[in-house]
């Protein structure tokens, strides 16, 4: 294949003319962590600028260039870009993203396209929970783009999993549905219209203070990672910062630090000792609660710290359960537990643990008999609740079934279920519908049609009471 780099100067040009870029040297949008464009979006705009499809541009120019620079197969580059989730691939912190960014740098004679990927964070932050696998956007950012008459572009910040909000507009990011294939788009104009439609239909939900603050902290980290390109993760730096935080804010007690963050004690111990690398969501949490930057934790800076309460909105699976209850005398707890059980204020073991402010494990270990009783009653309650819901479902099914019969229409399951829409909480699973159907048919005597369902309803001829008597 012909090398894209071996292009001759046009006739008559001086030999010492400055090098020309092979592709149009399109500058990426945005200048800071808040609003920098990501590489997937940049590639889409670059293809539009050349009036070529993404895949064609890769197949003809970017692929052969990457083959020459990095020895990667041109076909693989075309495969990278052909996927619906291509922007995740080229924006990540992997070798693939490196090849994309630097090939494009050479082709456009730019030097900064790697900043449109998560490569600057590669050495600093653990890849765990780093990149979001969903495409997300802030409707107000898109609206700004339209107002300022530039292309709507995706920000690098939105591709980070721990970011849930736009720090500029204080709005929750909106998820785009996962697509195996991209919808058919006929040229850039069509893409703009579909983006505007998307923006108009998106709901504007205000983000919580923590979501905004953590997004801002991560945006600052993106900026800081550019300033310190050689900085990498070091267990001793993380350990130095955390020891400083525990000493200045919690009198040297890491357990109190863990309780403040609502994180498991042993996990915090692992961080402080430098045995566990903190993931990005945790870094943002600690920086938020200590009033510092994420870079301070990573570089081990002993900065002035201020205590801020941990947010309530943390992922339920990440926070330590339990609470202050475990510190109270056992007899007092037992008495309260009996009262709760006697008054019927708790229905299962989980509710009991929550009322006593202890963890489920604590309840099981200290009050095994009571816990077993509560588990049993909880199970029975769930069972009876299910039975009740089943009966209600069957009754409504039967009444709709009868209504169709009265109208002379065959009560096919599909028709009955359609009429039940809005009358029941959930249309349930297929097996529930089948059970209700069998019961309804048994009750009304209508025979279940196999295969093609009849248009009209033929009720089975049943001898009336009078006829029977005559025969007898
Ligand atoms: Zn925004």
Boltz pocket constraint, residues with backbone or C-beta under 6 A from the ligand:
constraints:
  - pocket:
      binder: B
      contacts: [[A, 138], [A, 139], [A, 140], [A, 141], [A, 142], [A, 166], [A, 167], [A, 168], [A, 169], [A, 170], [A, 171]]
      max_distance: 6.0
